[in-house]
């Protein structure tokens, strides 16, 4: 009877755990909000074809003369989804003796775990951008490098609205250090913001973010971030976090699993610039 009560209690808590996990996933996933999001309805297959329309330039017209027809051919990118998940076992004695809120703790663990995986999958696509700023090893990032990447995108008529800069925190350290040093006009508003909050608000009108989801070589400090427009990368979500429970009598506990189904893909290569730089701090 005790086992049945414990299992029923956790089953009752599932909606609350799921709500907390969804909240944590959305709050913790930085890159998810910086890329183009798509939904794949149930019964639509495991992939979605995303049409990409090429840029068109209007032609001058002659009064009274009919316009010529312009064929607009779309190129499409396919985003294929897959499952990601995390599972844990909550023992009866662990749940009963827990001093913390089980609902909040499990929701936080599940939400943060899937949020980090989403961001890692998106960040891995930065390496696909063909345009690269930075020489990697021995080359720390500066504000001028960020301005250069933005200029490259603006020269291609990429809209500034929707652009973002994302760097690993150890790479961003050099950026913040350069704009707060005595050589970088510390009295400037950007410099003051970085010194007050350890966060660079905007450079060249583009927000700058730090994300530890970006990989970095632990020995060399080399990392690949990006300056990109949200249309450069697509995230297709078939199923947001779904949590299920299963009673394990032999283990005297309950297994809880959280699974999400999604896929990511590069959509428009010209809308992104890889930022390939070296950090001046490695394993401090």
Secondary structure, DSSP 4 states (H G I P E B T S, - for coil): -HHHHHHHHHHHHHHHHHHHHHHHHHHH-TGGGGSEEEE--TTS-SEEEEEEPPP-------TT-PPPP-----EEEEEE-EEEEEEEEEEHHHHHH-SS-HHHHHHHHHHHHHHHHHHHHHHGGGGG-S-EES-STT----HHHHHHHHHHHHHTT--STTEEEEE-HHHHHHHHHHHHSTTS-TTSHHHHHHHHHS---EETTEEEEE-TTS-B-TTT-EEEEEEEEGGGEEEEEEEEEEEEEEEETTTTEEEEEEEEEEEEEE--GGGEEEEEEE-S-S--
